[in-house]
Amino acid sequence: MLTLCEALCLGESPAAFDTRSVEEMMARVLGSALLQQQRLGQYSVVRQYTVRNRHLKHDAVLRVLWTYEPGKGRRFKVISNQGASGVTRRSIMTLLETEAANSQTKSDPSQIGPDHYTFKFAEPAKDDYRIQLTPRATSKFLVNGFASVASPDWAIVRVEGKTSQRLSYWVSEAYIVQEFARFGEFWLPHKTHSTAKIRFVGETELTIESAEYRFLGAP
C-alpha cells in the first residue's frame, strides 16, 4: 500500500487514498496546527460582525478587538457599534462570550480532529485536498461538511457545512463557510459567513471579517 508521500509523488488523487491515509493526513494537519500554536505567541485582531435580516432597516455592525495570550485564552472589547441593539446585540455578545470561554478550556469543542470527527477523502479541489467531515456526536460546534487542506503547509484553508445540532431553541442549524488566510507565517481566520433561521424573525446572516492582525511577541 502506498504511503501518503508516495501517492503524492506519483500524482495519485485524494480519492485513491484509503481511510488510514486520510487519518494520517489529518494527523499531519493537527501537528502543523500545534506547531503554529506554539510559535504564534500573543496577538490581537480586529473583527467586524455584520448581521443582516429583512426585518432590520440597516445591517447591524459591531467591531471588536480580540487579544489572545498563550495560557490565558482570548479576551474581547467592543470598539464600535452601528445599529446593533436589543436581541441582535445580545445575540452577538453571547457569541463573543462563548468564544472567549471556549478559548480558556483545555479542549476546543470545535476542533477538527479525530476526537470530534471521522474523515473521508472527497473529490479533489483545484489546488487543495477536500476532506469530508462527519461529526462523532451532535453538537452546535461541529459541522456536517467539508474541509479543504492546502499543502505544503498542511493547513486548513476552508471549512464548509451545516452544524449537526440546532444552535438553540430559537435558532436552527446554521450553514457556515469559514475561510482562512496566511498572515505573515501563520494561517488564521479571515472570513466567516453563516446563515440560520430564527423563530419569528426568519433567515438571518452573520458575516465575520478579520483584519489588522498584530503579532505582539513570542510565547
C-alpha positions as CSV (number, residue, x, y, z in Angstrom):
1,M,0.0,0.0,0.0
2,L,1.3,3.4,-0.9
3,T,2.2,5.9,1.8
4,L,0.7,9.3,1.5
5,C,4.0,10.8,0.4
6,E,4.5,8.1,-2.3
7,A,1.0,8.6,-3.6
8,L,1.5,12.4,-3.8
9,C,4.8,11.9,-5.7
10,L,3.1,9.6,-8.1
11,G,0.3,12.0,-8.7
12,E,-2.5,9.9,-7.1
13,S,-5.7,11.8,-6.4
14,P,-7.0,12.1,-2.9
15,A,-9.8,9.7,-3.8
16,A,-7.2,7.0,-4.3
17,F,-6.1,7.1,-0.6
18,D,-7.7,4.8,2.0
19,T,-9.2,5.7,5.4
20,R,-6.0,5.2,7.2
21,S,-4.2,7.6,4.8
22,V,-6.9,10.2,5.5
23,E,-6.3,9.9,9.2
24,E,-2.5,10.1,8.7
25,M,-3.0,13.3,6.6
26,M,-5.2,14.9,9.3
27,A,-2.7,13.9,11.9
28,R,-0.2,15.9,9.9
29,V,-2.6,18.8,9.7
30,L,-3.1,18.7,13.5
31,G,0.7,18.6,14.0
32,S,1.1,21.6,11.8
33,A,-1.6,23.5,13.8
34,L,0.0,22.6,17.1
35,L,3.4,23.8,15.9
36,Q,1.8,27.1,14.7
37,Q,0.1,27.5,18.1
38,Q,3.4,27.0,19.9
39,R,5.1,29.7,17.7
40,L,2.2,32.2,17.5
41,G,2.5,33.9,20.8
42,Q,0.4,36.8,21.8
43,Y,-1.6,38.6,19.1
44,S,-4.5,40.9,18.5
45,V,-7.0,41.2,15.7
46,V,-10.0,43.4,14.8
47,R,-13.1,41.6,13.7
48,Q,-16.2,43.1,12.2
49,Y,-19.5,41.3,12.9
50,T,-22.3,42.1,10.5
51,V,-25.9,40.9,10.9
52,R,-28.4,41.1,8.1
53,N,-32.1,40.3,8.3
54,R,-35.1,41.6,6.3
55,H,-36.7,43.0,9.5
56,L,-33.7,45.3,10.1
57,K,-33.7,48.6,8.3
58,H,-29.9,48.5,8.1
59,D,-27.2,46.0,8.7
60,A,-26.1,45.8,12.4
61,V,-22.4,46.1,12.7
62,L,-20.1,45.5,15.7
63,R,-16.3,46.0,15.5
64,V,-14.5,44.0,18.2
65,L,-10.8,43.9,19.3
66,W,-9.7,40.4,20.2
67,T,-6.5,39.8,22.1
68,Y,-5.0,36.3,22.5
69,E,-2.4,35.4,25.1
70,P,-1.0,31.8,25.4
71,G,-2.2,30.1,28.5
72,K,-5.0,32.7,29.1
73,G,-7.1,32.4,26.0
74,R,-8.9,35.2,24.2
75,R,-10.3,38.5,25.5
76,F,-12.6,40.9,23.6
77,K,-13.5,44.5,23.7
78,V,-16.3,46.2,21.6
79,I,-14.8,49.2,19.9
80,S,-17.7,50.4,17.8
81,N,-21.4,49.7,17.3
82,Q,-23.6,50.6,14.4
83,G,-27.2,49.6,14.7
84,A,-26.8,46.6,16.9
85,S,-29.3,46.8,19.7
86,G,-31.8,44.6,21.6
87,V,-31.9,41.0,20.5
88,T,-29.3,41.5,17.8
89,R,-26.7,42.9,20.2
90,R,-27.4,40.3,22.8
91,S,-27.0,37.5,20.2
92,I,-23.6,38.8,19.1
93,M,-22.5,39.3,22.7
94,T,-23.5,35.7,23.5
95,L,-21.4,34.6,20.5
96,L,-18.4,36.6,21.7
97,E,-18.7,35.4,25.3
98,T,-18.9,31.7,24.2
99,E,-15.8,32.1,22.0
100,A,-13.9,33.7,24.9
101,A,-15.0,30.9,27.3
102,N,-14.1,28.1,24.9
103,S,-10.6,29.6,24.4
104,Q,-9.9,29.1,28.1
105,T,-10.7,25.4,28.2
106,K,-8.2,22.6,27.6
107,S,-10.2,21.1,24.8
108,D,-11.6,23.2,21.9
109,P,-15.2,21.8,21.3
110,S,-15.0,22.9,17.6
111,Q,-11.5,21.5,16.8
112,I,-11.3,19.5,13.6
113,G,-9.6,16.4,14.9
114,P,-10.2,12.6,15.4
115,D,-11.9,13.1,18.8
116,H,-14.7,15.0,17.1
117,Y,-14.8,13.8,13.5
118,T,-14.4,10.9,11.2
119,F,-12.7,11.8,7.9
120,K,-13.0,10.7,4.3
121,F,-11.5,12.0,1.1
122,A,-14.0,13.8,-1.2
123,E,-13.5,14.9,-4.7
124,P,-10.2,16.9,-5.1
125,A,-10.4,20.6,-5.4
126,K,-8.3,22.6,-7.8
127,D,-5.3,23.2,-5.6
128,D,-6.3,21.7,-2.2
129,Y,-7.4,18.3,-0.7
130,R,-11.0,18.2,0.1
131,I,-12.0,16.2,3.2
132,Q,-15.5,15.1,4.2
133,L,-16.2,15.8,7.9
134,T,-18.7,13.6,9.8
135,P,-19.2,14.5,13.5
136,R,-18.9,11.8,16.1
137,A,-21.6,13.5,18.1
138,T,-24.3,16.1,17.6
139,S,-23.1,19.5,18.7
140,K,-23.7,23.1,17.7
141,F,-19.9,23.4,17.5
142,L,-19.5,20.6,14.9
143,V,-20.5,20.6,11.2
144,N,-21.5,18.0,8.7
145,G,-19.5,19.2,5.7
146,F,-16.0,19.6,4.2
147,A,-12.6,21.0,5.0
148,S,-10.0,22.0,2.4
149,V,-6.4,21.3,3.2
150,A,-3.5,23.1,1.4
151,S,0.0,21.6,1.1
152,P,2.9,22.0,1.7
153,D,1.8,23.9,4.8
154,W,-0.8,21.2,5.7
155,A,-3.2,24.0,6.8
156,I,-7.0,24.0,6.8
157,V,-7.9,26.9,4.4
158,R,-11.7,26.4,4.3
159,V,-14.5,24.8,6.3
160,E,-18.0,24.5,4.9
161,G,-21.0,22.7,6.3
162,K,-24.1,22.6,8.5
163,T,-24.0,22.4,12.3
164,S,-25.0,19.0,13.5
165,Q,-27.3,20.5,16.1
166,R,-29.6,23.5,16.4
167,L,-27.8,26.5,17.9
168,S,-30.6,26.9,20.4
169,Y,-34.4,26.6,20.8
170,W,-34.8,29.8,18.9
171,V,-32.1,29.3,16.2
172,S,-32.0,26.5,13.7
173,E,-28.9,24.7,12.5
174,A,-26.5,27.1,10.8
175,Y,-24.8,26.7,7.4
176,I,-21.3,28.0,7.8
177,V,-18.4,28.9,5.5
178,Q,-15.2,29.7,7.2
179,E,-12.1,30.8,5.2
180,F,-8.5,31.1,6.5
181,A,-5.7,33.2,5.0
182,R,-2.0,33.5,5.6
183,F,-1.0,36.4,7.7
184,G,2.8,36.5,7.8
185,E,3.8,32.9,8.5
186,F,0.5,32.0,10.2
187,W,-2.8,30.6,8.9
188,L,-5.6,32.4,10.7
189,P,-9.3,33.1,10.3
190,H,-10.1,35.6,7.5
191,K,-13.8,35.5,6.9
192,T,-16.8,33.5,8.2
193,H,-20.3,33.6,6.7
194,S,-23.2,31.8,8.4
195,T,-26.9,31.6,7.7
196,A,-29.6,30.4,10.1
197,K,-33.3,30.7,10.7
198,I,-34.6,32.4,13.9
199,R,-38.1,31.8,15.2
200,F,-40.5,34.6,14.3
201,V,-37.6,36.5,12.6
202,G,-36.7,34.3,9.7
203,E,-33.4,33.8,7.9
204,T,-30.5,35.8,9.3
205,E,-27.0,36.2,8.0
206,L,-23.9,36.8,10.1
207,T,-20.6,37.7,8.5
208,I,-17.3,37.9,10.5
209,E,-14.3,39.6,8.8
210,S,-10.9,39.6,10.4
211,A,-8.3,42.3,9.7
212,E,-5.4,44.2,11.4
213,Y,-3.7,41.2,12.8
214,R,-0.8,42.3,15.1
215,F,1.7,39.8,16.4
216,L,2.9,41.0,19.8
217,G,5.7,38.6,20.6
218,A,6.8,35.0,21.0
219,P,5.2,32.9,23.8
